[in-house]
């Protein structure tokens, strides 16, 4: 009998009593009879004729077999002569009991209604016990209760979710929004952006990245010809207060005059200009930079040396900048903010509990046709309020630090001031159409509002009138770039919601004004006068008063409904409808000679709580709204480094590169192995990051050991001896010399020299720009620069001379003499080709996958050296022979760590990499922004002919094709 049949028989005989047996051989017949079977009864002898035994065929020897058998299957065919009644009855009773037990016993997967015949079963019986017969209802109820108790222990009963109508009520919606702001800060325009943009969570904020519709070219046209609007309220504002001399002495440790104007620049110190500077750790210039910041001084007050300074920094820079400011200002005493007591409605009006009104009286006051307000169940709880500012900050978190020795105070004003950026030549026209200078207040008896109190002072009203006149002159300016960079204008305006147009209109410049006006000329030449740069936005009390007394949308709509002529402006203007603002001009492109002042505009500073009140009127003036993506493109078109993408020597830039590498690597691994790009075959060592430190160290070794003539004068391939020598020298320097980290060159004097040596040209290199007298490129001048800036990188702009689109992490390489000759013969030459590389890790990965199931992990360590290629191959000898390298860390198509020589890995020497690359709509060709080694660039310029000086090769990570590019260093 087969194994399957034996298992089937055992399953059937599982619940049978011991008295029921099926003998499988004639030896079991007597035992079966003794137990009360159908064969001779227990205790009685078996009388079988001897002749019948002889004629009988041998029984079936295969045991019990299912089915009918002709010969009886080996069982006795003759009936017994007599039986014992007692034993026979007991045997039959045991069989009946076993049958009843098998019928009535239910398994774990059976139900009560399954005991019914199939024609009586109904689907409703599973959840409604009344559908069952009465004899089975009790059992079904008990089983139902048992299942409910078991389910309650494993999983708690989920509360029934509210209906959408209930969830969309204002109170419930506000509570839900406040809950969602505990982890990531929401800007005041978050809801507006969430309906129209792809949102991303970055730097502790929830920000709009790019619109859900295609608008790349319209956004560029807006920046070039009209206006582009962005919400920069996520930038952090740090306020410094103290004596001017002490502030300047403390801040002088964070910057240097060699890199440009500092905090003590005369134009910025007066409060008339906004400045921009790269800050460093105290006393560490030119190493250990922190990042770029913009700063704004408050204009001086008469007879006071107390000054106020605002420093605006990126959110990723704040965590590094704030401790450094506390250190240099000696502000280590944290001021804990007072916790405001929660005032309940019962404390405000105790008569609510003492004198309850009858229900009929409240019903009698209801007016027919009006909606009854939803009564709250818990009257003692205060109503939910909208979060203004930083919702992730705990109430007891200190935001103020002071110093008892210096008297300086640091305030963290993050999310306390709203900052909108308008980019484009018509930004001033949009502001002139949206904003109106505040009107005088007729009723000065309103003591709770700030503007009626200021109207009593004639000097303040005179200053306000002068500021309004300057703002009126802005309408006659044709382009925003005509103004001096960084101009500041303080102003008080009316609520822009009062002049909101019924339809979207496009703000245009007013060309009817006389361009020869003397005031207009003075504004263009000298900027805004110093006294007009003052604003009440600097005062904390005024900001709080404006925020707390803002007119709600409900109240404003009620006031509009009472206007006699629908759509007309409210008159008089409500006393709480005046807002102090600051208009700060941000310059466009300031380096180079091409596209001067492109991307200029205005920054609008507002008190918190008034974000949407200004955002919607600006949108109704025909501006384009953009997110983080267009901020990167704006910097790219200006050829300016974007923070933190293009600051590899700053802590924030290092963190960004690590996050970017992780993100790109995860995206690469999500693709099937057959669809991935094999970067090893393309000769790309690091497609997802830029090893700047290794690049700077290798070039320092090359220049120090005389390697400047190894490849720059025409050598096309590196030798194994040269690579081995460079790796040995790098290891010796790492052991004997303390680690020196690379820095980005920001000293203006050597930058001007490098810019002149590169022969600055136009974007496509058609015309050479005239520069002043510069020293020639000599070996002595190069060596002097190398001695001071050998471990530095320099920011360059590379323009392709032919077709092509640069990509992220593209390589900037040195052309050989043959490449330059080819370019001289054919100006439209696309460039040389990189020979394909061999992937020696591919076979190793395949062998590892095949042998992972056969060999244990301990056996994989044996024979590792034999799996690497032979050292005789000049290309394969560059592969690292690290004894600690694990095969499990290998990824198909990527080089493992540590990387080989990054400079001599390909047929052309590598100078640097691209951090931003795309087709430039402004230049009409592919443009790339990145860094190159100063040592490598000097070596290249020294060995290149003068007519080809500054020309490099650019190759994308996914391509083997080099393309010629002209680099420019714009200062």
Buried (B, 14 or more C-beta within 10 A) or exposed (E): EEEEBEEEBEEEEEEBBEBBBBBBEBEBBBEBBBBBBBBBBBEBEBEBEEEEEEEBEEBBEEBBBEEEEEEEBBBBEEEBEEBBEEBBEBBEEBBEEBBEEEEEEEEEEEBBBEBBEEEEBEEEBBEEBEBBEEEBBEBBEEBBEEEEEEEEEEEEEEEEEEEEEEEEEEEBEBEEBBEEBEEBBBBBBBEBBEEEBBBBEBBBBBBBBBBEEEBBEBBBBBBBEBBBBBBBBBBBBBBBBBBBEBBBBBBBBBBBEEBBBBBBBEBBBBBBBBBBBBBBBBEEBBEBBBBBBBBBBBBBEEEEEEBBBBBBBBBBBBBBBBEBBBBBBBBEBBBEEEEEEEEEBBEEEEEEEEEEEEEEEEEEEEEEEEEEEEEEEEEEEEEBEEBBBBBBBEEEEEBBBBBEEBBBBBBBBBBBBBBBBBBBBBBBBBBBBBBBBBBEBEEBEBEEBBBBBBBEEEEBBEBBEBBBEBBEBBBBBBBBBBBBBBBBBBBBBBBBBBBBEEEEEEBEBBEEBEEEEEEBEBBEEEBBBEBBBBBBBBBEEBBBBBBEBBBEEEEBEEEBEEEEEEEEEBEEBBBBBBBBBBBBBBBBBBBBEBBEBBBBBBBBBBBBBBBBBBBBBBBBBBBBBBBBBBBBBBBBBBBBBBBBBBBBBBBBBBBBBEEBBEEBBEEBEEEEEEEBBBBBBBBBBBBBBBBBBBBBBBBBBBBBEEBBEBBBEEBEBBEBEBBBBBBEBBEEBEEEEEEBEBBBBBBEEBBBBBBBBBBBBBBBBEEEBEEEEEEEBEEEBBBEBBEEBBBBBBBBBBBBBBEBBBBBBBBBBBBBBEBBEBBEEEEEBBBBEBEEBEBBBBEBBEEBEEEEEEEEEEEBEEEBEEBBBEEEEEBBBBBEEEEEBEBEEBBBBBBBEEBBBBBBBBBBBBBBBBBBBBBBBBBEBBBBBBBBBBBBBBBBBBBBEEEBBBBBBBBBBEBBBBBBBBBBBBB
